[in-house]
């Protein structure tokens, strides 16, 4: 049970009538959108944190053989897509 003031109820009813859904459905959709945005914001925050801890370029682009950063710089987008297809065909999981 959620308590709403009269103004919010009136706004919800107006929107529900305009979109052709029930007030309950509209509230469910609003909550789902709010929670999805929250999840997206958390993922974005984690990505920024990861790149802050390990910036791209220099030593962080090297793998144990020291050539991944240089290789990716040289590869074109088409070559990278082809390599991805070949790795999938060979049974490797996408990273």
Phi and psi restraints in degrees (range 20) as a CNS / XPLOR table:
assign (resid 1 and name C) (resid 2 and name N)
       (resid 2 and name CA) (resid 2 and name C) 1.0 -122.7 20.0 2
assign (resid 2 and name N) (resid 2 and name CA)
       (resid 2 and name C) (resid 3 and name N) 1.0 131.8 20.0 2
assign (resid 2 and name C) (resid 3 and name N)
       (resid 3 and name CA) (resid 3 and name C) 1.0 -94.9 20.0 2
assign (resid 3 and name N) (resid 3 and name CA)
       (resid 3 and name C) (resid 4 and name N) 1.0 130.3 20.0 2
assign (resid 3 and name C) (resid 4 and name N)
       (resid 4 and name CA) (resid 4 and name C) 1.0 -125.8 20.0 2
assign (resid 4 and name N) (resid 4 and name CA)
       (resid 4 and name C) (resid 5 and name N) 1.0 147.9 20.0 2
assign (resid 4 and name C) (resid 5 and name N)
       (resid 5 and name CA) (resid 5 and name C) 1.0 -78.1 20.0 2
assign (resid 5 and name N) (resid 5 and name CA)
       (resid 5 and name C) (resid 6 and name N) 1.0 167.7 20.0 2
assign (resid 5 and name C) (resid 6 and name N)
       (resid 6 and name CA) (resid 6 and name C) 1.0 -60.4 20.0 2
assign (resid 6 and name N) (resid 6 and name CA)
       (resid 6 and name C) (resid 7 and name N) 1.0 -36.3 20.0 2
assign (resid 6 and name C) (resid 7 and name N)
       (resid 7 and name CA) (resid 7 and name C) 1.0 -64.7 20.0 2
assign (resid 7 and name N) (resid 7 and name CA)
       (resid 7 and name C) (resid 8 and name N) 1.0 -45.0 20.0 2
assign (resid 7 and name C) (resid 8 and name N)
       (resid 8 and name CA) (resid 8 and name C) 1.0 -62.9 20.0 2
assign (resid 8 and name N) (resid 8 and name CA)
       (resid 8 and name C) (resid 9 and name N) 1.0 -41.2 20.0 2
assign (resid 8 and name C) (resid 9 and name N)
       (resid 9 and name CA) (resid 9 and name C) 1.0 -61.8 20.0 2
assign (resid 9 and name N) (resid 9 and name CA)
       (resid 9 and name C) (resid 10 and name N) 1.0 -43.6 20.0 2
assign (resid 9 and name C) (resid 10 and name N)
       (resid 10 and name CA) (resid 10 and name C) 1.0 -63.1 20.0 2
assign (resid 10 and name N) (resid 10 and name CA)
       (resid 10 and name C) (resid 11 and name N) 1.0 -42.6 20.0 2
assign (resid 10 and name C) (resid 11 and name N)
       (resid 11 and name CA) (resid 11 and name C) 1.0 -64.6 20.0 2
assign (resid 11 and name N) (resid 11 and name CA)
       (resid 11 and name C) (resid 12 and name N) 1.0 -42.4 20.0 2
assign (resid 11 and name C) (resid 12 and name N)
       (resid 12 and name CA) (resid 12 and name C) 1.0 -61.9 20.0 2
assign (resid 12 and name N) (resid 12 and name CA)
       (resid 12 and name C) (resid 13 and name N) 1.0 -45.4 20.0 2
assign (resid 12 and name C) (resid 13 and name N)
       (resid 13 and name CA) (resid 13 and name C) 1.0 -63.5 20.0 2
assign (resid 13 and name N) (resid 13 and name CA)
       (resid 13 and name C) (resid 14 and name N) 1.0 -39.2 20.0 2
assign (resid 13 and name C) (resid 14 and name N)
       (resid 14 and name CA) (resid 14 and name C) 1.0 -63.6 20.0 2
assign (resid 14 and name N) (resid 14 and name CA)
       (resid 14 and name C) (resid 15 and name N) 1.0 -46.5 20.0 2
assign (resid 14 and name C) (resid 15 and name N)
       (resid 15 and name CA) (resid 15 and name C) 1.0 -65.6 20.0 2
assign (resid 15 and name N) (resid 15 and name CA)
       (resid 15 and name C) (resid 16 and name N) 1.0 -42.7 20.0 2
assign (resid 15 and name C) (resid 16 and name N)
       (resid 16 and name CA) (resid 16 and name C) 1.0 -60.2 20.0 2
assign (resid 16 and name N) (resid 16 and name CA)
       (resid 16 and name C) (resid 17 and name N) 1.0 -43.5 20.0 2
assign (resid 16 and name C) (resid 17 and name N)
       (resid 17 and name CA) (resid 17 and name C) 1.0 -65.2 20.0 2
assign (resid 17 and name N) (resid 17 and name CA)
       (resid 17 and name C) (resid 18 and name N) 1.0 -40.7 20.0 2
assign (resid 17 and name C) (resid 18 and name N)
       (resid 18 and name CA) (resid 18 and name C) 1.0 -66.4 20.0 2
assign (resid 18 and name N) (resid 18 and name CA)
       (resid 18 and name C) (resid 19 and name N) 1.0 -36.6 20.0 2
assign (resid 18 and name C) (resid 19 and name N)
       (resid 19 and name CA) (resid 19 and name C) 1.0 -95.4 20.0 2
assign (resid 19 and name N) (resid 19 and name CA)
       (resid 19 and name C) (resid 20 and name N) 1.0 -9.1 20.0 2
assign (resid 19 and name C) (resid 20 and name N)
       (resid 20 and name CA) (resid 20 and name C) 1.0 76.1 20.0 2
assign (resid 20 and name N) (resid 20 and name CA)
       (resid 20 and name C) (resid 21 and name N) 1.0 30.5 20.0 2
assign (resid 20 and name C) (resid 21 and name N)
       (resid 21 and name CA) (resid 21 and name C) 1.0 -124.5 20.0 2
assign (resid 21 and name N) (resid 21 and name CA)
       (resid 21 and name C) (resid 22 and name N) 1.0 165.6 20.0 2
assign (resid 21 and name C) (resid 22 and name N)
       (resid 22 and name CA) (resid 22 and name C) 1.0 -76.4 20.0 2
assign (resid 22 and name N) (resid 22 and name CA)
       (resid 22 and name C) (resid 23 and name N) 1.0 161.3 20.0 2
assign (resid 22 and name C) (resid 23 and name N)
       (resid 23 and name CA) (resid 23 and name C) 1.0 -58.6 20.0 2
assign (resid 23 and name N) (resid 23 and name CA)
       (resid 23 and name C) (resid 24 and name N) 1.0 -42.8 20.0 2
assign (resid 23 and name C) (resid 24 and name N)
       (resid 24 and name CA) (resid 24 and name C) 1.0 -61.4 20.0 2
assign (resid 24 and name N) (resid 24 and name CA)
       (resid 24 and name C) (resid 25 and name N) 1.0 -43.1 20.0 2
assign (resid 24 and name C) (resid 25 and name N)
       (resid 25 and name CA) (resid 25 and name C) 1.0 -63.9 20.0 2
assign (resid 25 and name N) (resid 25 and name CA)
       (resid 25 and name C) (resid 26 and name N) 1.0 -42.3 20.0 2
assign (resid 25 and name C) (resid 26 and name N)
       (resid 26 and name CA) (resid 26 and name C) 1.0 -60.9 20.0 2
assign (resid 26 and name N) (resid 26 and name CA)
       (resid 26 and name C) (resid 27 and name N) 1.0 -42.6 20.0 2
assign (resid 26 and name C) (resid 27 and name N)
       (resid 27 and name CA) (resid 27 and name C) 1.0 -65.2 20.0 2
assign (resid 27 and name N) (resid 27 and name CA)
       (resid 27 and name C) (resid 28 and name N) 1.0 -43.4 20.0 2
assign (resid 27 and name C) (resid 28 and name N)
       (resid 28 and name CA) (resid 28 and name C) 1.0 -59.2 20.0 2
assign (resid 28 and name N) (resid 28 and name CA)
       (resid 28 and name C) (resid 29 and name N) 1.0 -46.1 20.0 2
assign (resid 28 and name C) (resid 29 and name N)
       (resid 29 and name CA) (resid 29 and name C) 1.0 -63.6 20.0 2
assign (resid 29 and name N) (resid 29 and name CA)
       (resid 29 and name C) (resid 30 and name N) 1.0 -38.5 20.0 2
assign (resid 29 and name C) (resid 30 and name N)
       (resid 30 and name CA) (resid 30 and name C) 1.0 -64.9 20.0 2
assign (resid 30 and name N) (resid 30 and name CA)
       (resid 30 and name C) (resid 31 and name N) 1.0 -42.2 20.0 2
assign (resid 30 and name C) (resid 31 and name N)
       (resid 31 and name CA) (resid 31 and name C) 1.0 -66.5 20.0 2
assign (resid 31 and name N) (resid 31 and name CA)
       (resid 31 and name C) (resid 32 and name N) 1.0 -42.6 20.0 2
assign (resid 31 and name C) (resid 32 and name N)
       (resid 32 and name CA) (resid 32 and name C) 1.0 -60.6 20.0 2
assign (resid 32 and name N) (resid 32 and name CA)
       (resid 32 and name C) (resid 33 and name N) 1.0 -43.1 20.0 2
assign (resid 32 and name C) (resid 33 and name N)
       (resid 33 and name CA) (resid 33 and name C) 1.0 -64.2 20.0 2
assign (resid 33 and name N) (resid 33 and name CA)
       (resid 33 and name C) (resid 34 and name N) 1.0 -41.6 20.0 2
assign (resid 33 and name C) (resid 34 and name N)
       (resid 34 and name CA) (resid 34 and name C) 1.0 -61.7 20.0 2
assign (resid 34 and name N) (resid 34 and name CA)
       (resid 34 and name C) (resid 35 and name N) 1.0 -46.7 20.0 2
assign (resid 34 and name C) (resid 35 and name N)
       (resid 35 and name CA) (resid 35 and name C) 1.0 -68.6 20.0 2
assign (resid 35 and name N) (resid 35 and name CA)
       (resid 35 and name C) (resid 36 and name N) 1.0 -36.7 20.0 2
assign (resid 35 and name C) (resid 36 and name N)
       (resid 36 and name CA) (resid 36 and name C) 1.0 -64.2 20.0 2
assign (resid 36 and name N) (resid 36 and name CA)
       (resid 36 and name C) (resid 37 and name N) 1.0 -41.9 20.0 2
assign (resid 36 and name C) (resid 37 and name N)
       (resid 37 and name CA) (resid 37 and name C) 1.0 -63.9 20.0 2
assign (resid 37 and name N) (resid 37 and name CA)
       (resid 37 and name C) (resid 38 and name N) 1.0 -37.3 20.0 2
assign (resid 37 and name C) (resid 38 and name N)
       (resid 38 and name CA) (resid 38 and name C) 1.0 -64.6 20.0 2
assign (resid 38 and name N) (resid 38 and name CA)
       (resid 38 and name C) (resid 39 and name N) 1.0 -43.3 20.0 2
assign (resid 38 and name C) (resid 39 and name N)
       (resid 39 and name CA) (resid 39 and name C) 1.0 -62.9 20.0 2
assign (resid 39 and name N) (resid 39 and name CA)
       (resid 39 and name C) (resid 40 and name N) 1.0 -43.6 20.0 2
assign (resid 39 and name C) (resid 40 and name N)
       (resid 40 and name CA) (resid 40 and name C) 1.0 -62.0 20.0 2
assign (resid 40 and name N) (resid 40 and name CA)
       (resid 40 and name C) (resid 41 and name N) 1.0 -42.7 20.0 2
assign (resid 40 and name C) (resid 41 and name N)
       (resid 41 and name CA) (resid 41 and name C) 1.0 -63.1 20.0 2
assign (resid 41 and name N) (resid 41 and name CA)
       (resid 41 and name C) (resid 42 and name N) 1.0 -38.1 20.0 2
assign (resid 41 and name C) (resid 42 and name N)
       (resid 42 and name CA) (resid 42 and name C) 1.0 -67.3 20.0 2
assign (resid 42 and name N) (resid 42 and name CA)
       (resid 42 and name C) (resid 43 and name N) 1.0 -41.4 20.0 2
assign (resid 42 and name C) (resid 43 and name N)
       (resid 43 and name CA) (resid 43 and name C) 1.0 -62.8 20.0 2
assign (resid 43 and name N) (resid 43 and name CA)
       (resid 43 and name C) (resid 44 and name N) 1.0 -45.0 20.0 2
assign (resid 43 and name C) (resid 44 and name N)
       (resid 44 and name CA) (resid 44 and name C) 1.0 -59.0 20.0 2
assign (resid 44 and name N) (resid 44 and name CA)
       (resid 44 and name C) (resid 45 and name N) 1.0 -42.7 20.0 2
assign (resid 44 and name C) (resid 45 and name N)
       (resid 45 and name CA) (resid 45 and name C) 1.0 -61.6 20.0 2
assign (resid 45 and name N) (resid 45 and name CA)
       (resid 45 and name C) (resid 46 and name N) 1.0 -42.3 20.0 2
assign (resid 45 and name C) (resid 46 and name N)
       (resid 46 and name CA) (resid 46 and name C) 1.0 -66.1 20.0 2
assign (resid 46 and name N) (resid 46 and name CA)
       (resid 46 and name C) (resid 47 and name N) 1.0 -37.8 20.0 2
assign (resid 46 and name C) (resid 47 and name N)
       (resid 47 and name CA) (resid 47 and name C) 1.0 -63.4 20.0 2
assign (resid 47 and name N) (resid 47 and name CA)
       (resid 47 and name C) (resid 48 and name N) 1.0 -46.6 20.0 2
assign (resid 47 and name C) (resid 48 and name N)
       (resid 48 and name CA) (resid 48 and name C) 1.0 -60.9 20.0 2
assign (resid 48 and name N) (resid 48 and name CA)
       (resid 48 and name C) (resid 49 and name N) 1.0 -42.6 20.0 2
assign (resid 48 and name C) (resid 49 and name N)
       (resid 49 and name CA) (resid 49 and name C) 1.0 -61.8 20.0 2
assign (resid 49 and name N) (resid 49 and name CA)
       (resid 49 and name C) (resid 50 and name N) 1.0 -42.9 20.0 2
assign (resid 49 and name C) (resid 50 and name N)
       (resid 50 and name CA) (resid 50 and name C) 1.0 -62.3 20.0 2
assign (resid 50 and name N) (resid 50 and name CA)
       (resid 50 and name C) (resid 51 and name N) 1.0 -45.1 20.0 2
assign (resid 50 and name C) (resid 51 and name N)
       (resid 51 and name CA) (resid 51 and name C) 1.0 -69.7 20.0 2
assign (resid 51 and name N) (resid 51 and name CA)
       (resid 51 and name C) (resid 52 and name N) 1.0 -26.1 20.0 2
assign (resid 51 and name C) (resid 52 and name N)
       (resid 52 and name CA) (resid 52 and name C) 1.0 -70.2 20.0 2
assign (resid 52 and name N) (resid 52 and name CA)
       (resid 52 and name C) (resid 53 and name N) 1.0 -39.1 20.0 2
assign (resid 52 and name C) (resid 53 and name N)
       (resid 53 and name CA) (resid 53 and name C) 1.0 -73.2 20.0 2
assign (resid 53 and name N) (resid 53 and name CA)
       (resid 53 and name C) (resid 54 and name N) 1.0 -37.4 20.0 2
assign (resid 53 and name C) (resid 54 and name N)
       (resid 54 and name CA) (resid 54 and name C) 1.0 -132.6 20.0 2
assign (resid 54 and name N) (resid 54 and name CA)
       (resid 54 and name C) (resid 55 and name N) 1.0 81.1 20.0 2
assign (resid 54 and name C) (resid 55 and name N)
       (resid 55 and name CA) (resid 55 and name C) 1.0 -61.0 20.0 2
assign (resid 55 and name N) (resid 55 and name CA)
       (resid 55 and name C) (resid 56 and name N) 1.0 153.9 20.0 2
assign (resid 55 and name C) (resid 56 and name N)
       (resid 56 and name CA) (resid 56 and name C) 1.0 -76.2 20.0 2
assign (resid 56 and name N) (resid 56 and name CA)
       (resid 56 and name C) (resid 57 and name N) 1.0 148.4 20.0 2
assign (resid 56 and name C) (resid 57 and name N)
       (resid 57 and name CA) (resid 57 and name C) 1.0 101.9 20.0 2
assign (resid 57 and name N) (resid 57 and name CA)
       (resid 57 and name C) (resid 58 and name N) 1.0 158.5 20.0 2
assign (resid 57 and name C) (resid 58 and name N)
       (resid 58 and name CA) (resid 58 and name C) 1.0 61.9 20.0 2
assign (resid 58 and name N) (resid 58 and name CA)
       (resid 58 and name C) (resid 59 and name N) 1.0 -138.7 20.0 2
assign (resid 58 and name C) (resid 59 and name N)
       (resid 59 and name CA) (resid 59 and name C) 1.0 -61.0 20.0 2
assign (resid 59 and name N) (resid 59 and name CA)
       (resid 59 and name C) (resid 60 and name N) 1.0 -24.5 20.0 2
assign (resid 59 and name C) (resid 60 and name N)
       (resid 60 and name CA) (resid 60 and name C) 1.0 -79.7 20.0 2
assign (resid 60 and name N) (resid 60 and name CA)
       (resid 60 and name C) (resid 61 and name N) 1.0 -12.3 20.0 2
assign (resid 60 and name C) (resid 61 and name N)
       (resid 61 and name CA) (resid 61 and name C) 1.0 -88.2 20.0 2
assign (resid 61 and name N) (resid 61 and name CA)
       (resid 61 and name C) (resid 62 and name N) 1.0 -5.2 20.0 2
assign (resid 61 and name C) (resid 62 and name N)
       (resid 62 and name CA) (resid 62 and name C) 1.0 -86.9 20.0 2
assign (resid 62 and name N) (resid 62 and name CA)
       (resid 62 and name C) (resid 63 and name N) 1.0 138.8 20.0 2
assign (resid 62 and name C) (resid 63 and name N)
       (resid 63 and name CA) (resid 63 and name C) 1.0 -97.1 20.0 2
assign (resid 63 and name N) (resid 63 and name CA)
       (resid 63 and name C) (resid 64 and name N) 1.0 -169.2 20.0 2
assign (resid 63 and name C) (resid 64 and name N)
       (resid 64 and name CA) (resid 64 and name C) 1.0 -64.4 20.0 2
assign (resid 64 and name N) (resid 64 and name CA)
       (resid 64 and name C) (resid 65 and name N) 1.0 -20.1 20.0 2
assign (resid 64 and name C) (resid 65 and name N)
       (resid 65 and name CA) (resid 65 and name C) 1.0 -95.3 20.0 2
assign (resid 65 and name N) (resid 65 and name CA)
       (resid 65 and name C) (resid 66 and name N) 1.0 -10.4 20.0 2
assign (resid 65 and name C) (resid 66 and name N)
       (resid 66 and name CA) (resid 66 and name C) 1.0 80.3 20.0 2
assign (resid 66 and name N) (resid 66 and name CA)
       (resid 66 and name C) (resid 67 and name N) 1.0 21.6 20.0 2
assign (resid 66 and name C) (resid 67 and name N)
       (resid 67 and name CA) (resid 67 and name C) 1.0 -128.3 20.0 2
assign (resid 67 and name N) (resid 67 and name CA)
       (resid 67 and name C) (resid 68 and name N) 1.0 -0.8 20.0 2
assign (resid 67 and name C) (resid 68 and name N)
       (resid 68 and name CA) (resid 68 and name C) 1.0 -64.3 20.0 2
assign (resid 68 and name N) (resid 68 and name CA)
       (resid 68 and name C) (resid 69 and name N) 1.0 -46.7 20.0 2
assign (resid 68 and name C) (resid 69 and name N)
       (resid 69 and name CA) (resid 69 and name C) 1.0 -58.7 20.0 2
assign (resid 69 and name N) (resid 69 and name CA)
       (resid 69 and name C) (resid 70 and name N) 1.0 -44.7 20.0 2
assign (resid 69 and name C) (resid 70 and name N)
       (resid 70 and name CA) (resid 70 and name C) 1.0 -65.9 20.0 2
assign (resid 70 and name N) (resid 70 and name CA)
       (resid 70 and name C) (resid 71 and name N) 1.0 -41.7 20.0 2
assign (resid 70 and name C) (resid 71 and name N)
       (resid 71 and name CA) (resid 71 and name C) 1.0 -62.4 20.0 2
assign (resid 71 and name N) (resid 71 and name CA)
       (resid 71 and name C) (resid 72 and name N) 1.0 -45.8 20.0 2
assign (resid 71 and name C) (resid 72 and name N)
       (resid 72 and name CA) (resid 72 and name C) 1.0 -66.8 20.0 2
assign (resid 72 and name N) (resid 72 and name CA)
       (resid 72 and name C) (resid 73 and name N) 1.0 -30.1 20.0 2
assign (resid 72 and name C) (resid 73 and name N)
       (resid 73 and name CA) (resid 73 and name C) 1.0 -67.2 20.0 2
assign (resid 73 and name N) (resid 73 and name CA)
       (resid 73 and name C) (resid 74 and name N) 1.0 -34.5 20.0 2
assign (resid 73 and name C) (resid 74 and name N)
       (resid 74 and name CA) (resid 74 and name C) 1.0 -79.7 20.0 2
assign (resid 74 and name N) (resid 74 and name CA)
       (resid 74 and name C) (resid 75 and name N) 1.0 -35.2 20.0 2
assign (resid 74 and name C) (resid 75 and name N)
       (resid 75 and name CA) (resid 75 and name C) 1.0 -67.6 20.0 2
assign (resid 75 and name N) (resid 75 and name CA)
       (resid 75 and name C) (resid 76 and name N) 1.0 139.8 20.0 2
assign (resid 75 and name C) (resid 76 and name N)
       (resid 76 and name CA) (resid 76 and name C) 1.0 -83.6 20.0 2
assign (resid 76 and name N) (resid 76 and name CA)
       (resid 76 and name C) (resid 77 and name N) 1.0 168.5 20.0 2
assign (resid 76 and name C) (resid 77 and name N)
       (resid 77 and name CA) (resid 77 and name C) 1.0 -59.9 20.0 2
assign (resid 77 and name N) (resid 77 and name CA)
       (resid 77 and name C) (resid 78 and name N) 1.0 -40.9 20.0 2
assign (resid 77 and name C) (resid 78 and name N)
       (resid 78 and name CA) (resid 78 and name C) 1.0 -63.2 20.0 2
assign (resid 78 and name N) (resid 78 and name CA)
       (resid 78 and name C) (resid 79 and name N) 1.0 -41.8 20.0 2
assign (resid 78 and name C) (resid 79 and name N)
       (resid 79 and name CA) (resid 79 and name C) 1.0 -64.8 20.0 2
assign (resid 79 and name N) (resid 79 and name CA)
       (resid 79 and name C) (resid 80 and name N) 1.0 -38.4 20.0 2
assign (resid 79 and name C) (resid 80 and name N)
       (resid 80 and name CA) (resid 80 and name C) 1.0 -65.9 20.0 2
assign (resid 80 and name N) (resid 80 and name CA)
       (resid 80 and name C) (resid 81 and name N) 1.0 -40.1 20.0 2
assign (resid 80 and name C) (resid 81 and name N)
       (resid 81 and name CA) (resid 81 and name C) 1.0 -63.8 20.0 2
assign (resid 81 and name N) (resid 81 and name CA)
       (resid 81 and name C) (resid 82 and name N) 1.0 -42.2 20.0 2
assign (resid 81 and name C) (resid 82 and name N)
       (resid 82 and name CA) (resid 82 and name C) 1.0 -63.3 20.0 2
assign (resid 82 and name N) (resid 82 and name CA)
       (resid 82 and name C) (resid 83 and name N) 1.0 -43.3 20.0 2
assign (resid 82 and name C) (resid 83 and name N)
       (resid 83 and name CA) (resid 83 and name C) 1.0 -61.2 20.0 2
assign (resid 83 and name N) (resid 83 and name CA)
       (resid 83 and name C) (resid 84 and name N) 1.0 -40.7 20.0 2
assign (resid 83 and name C) (resid 84 and name N)
       (resid 84 and name CA) (resid 84 and name C) 1.0 -61.2 20.0 2
assign (resid 84 and name N) (resid 84 and name CA)
       (resid 84 and name C) (resid 85 and name N) 1.0 -45.2 20.0 2
assign (resid 84 and name C) (resid 85 and name N)
       (resid 85 and name CA) (resid 85 and name C) 1.0 -61.2 20.0 2
assign (resid 85 and name N) (resid 85 and name CA)
       (resid 85 and name C) (resid 86 and name N) 1.0 -43.4 20.0 2
assign (resid 85 and name C) (resid 86 and name N)
       (resid 86 and name CA) (resid 86 and name C) 1.0 -64.5 20.0 2
assign (resid 86 and name N) (resid 86 and name CA)
       (resid 86 and name C) (resid 87 and name N) 1.0 -41.5 20.0 2
assign (resid 86 and name C) (resid 87 and name N)
       (resid 87 and name CA) (resid 87 and name C) 1.0 -66.0 20.0 2
assign (resid 87 and name N) (resid 87 and name CA)
       (resid 87 and name C) (resid 88 and name N) 1.0 -40.2 20.0 2
assign (resid 87 and name C) (resid 88 and name N)
       (resid 88 and name CA) (resid 88 and name C) 1.0 -63.2 20.0 2
assign (resid 88 and name N) (resid 88 and name CA)
       (resid 88 and name C) (resid 89 and name N) 1.0 -42.9 20.0 2
assign (resid 88 and name C) (resid 89 and name N)
       (resid 89 and name CA) (resid 89 and name C) 1.0 -62.3 20.0 2
assign (resid 89 and name N) (resid 89 and name CA)
       (resid 89 and name C) (resid 90 and name N) 1.0 -30.8 20.0 2
assign (resid 89 and name C) (resid 90 and name N)
       (resid 90 and name CA) (resid 90 and name C) 1.0 -83.1 20.0 2
assign (resid 90 and name N) (resid 90 and name CA)
       (resid 90 and name C) (resid 91 and name N) 1.0 -1.1 20.0 2
assign (resid 90 and name C) (resid 91 and name N)
       (resid 91 and name CA) (resid 91 and name C) 1.0 94.4 20.0 2
assign (resid 91 and name N) (resid 91 and name CA)
       (resid 91 and name C) (resid 92 and name N) 1.0 7.1 20.0 2
assign (resid 91 and name C) (resid 92 and name N)
       (resid 92 and name CA) (resid 92 and name C) 1.0 -79.3 20.0 2
assign (resid 92 and name N) (resid 92 and name CA)
       (resid 92 and name C) (resid 93 and name N) 1.0 140.4 20.0 2
assign (resid 92 and name C) (resid 93 and name N)
       (resid 93 and name CA) (resid 93 and name C) 1.0 -78.2 20.0 2
assign (resid 93 and name N) (resid 93 and name CA)
       (resid 93 and name C) (resid 94 and name N) 1.0 143.8 20.0 2
assign (resid 93 and name C) (resid 94 and name N)
       (resid 94 and name CA) (resid 94 and name C) 1.0 -67.8 20.0 2
assign (resid 94 and name N) (resid 94 and name CA)
       (resid 94 and name C) (resid 95 and name N) 1.0 146.4 20.0 2
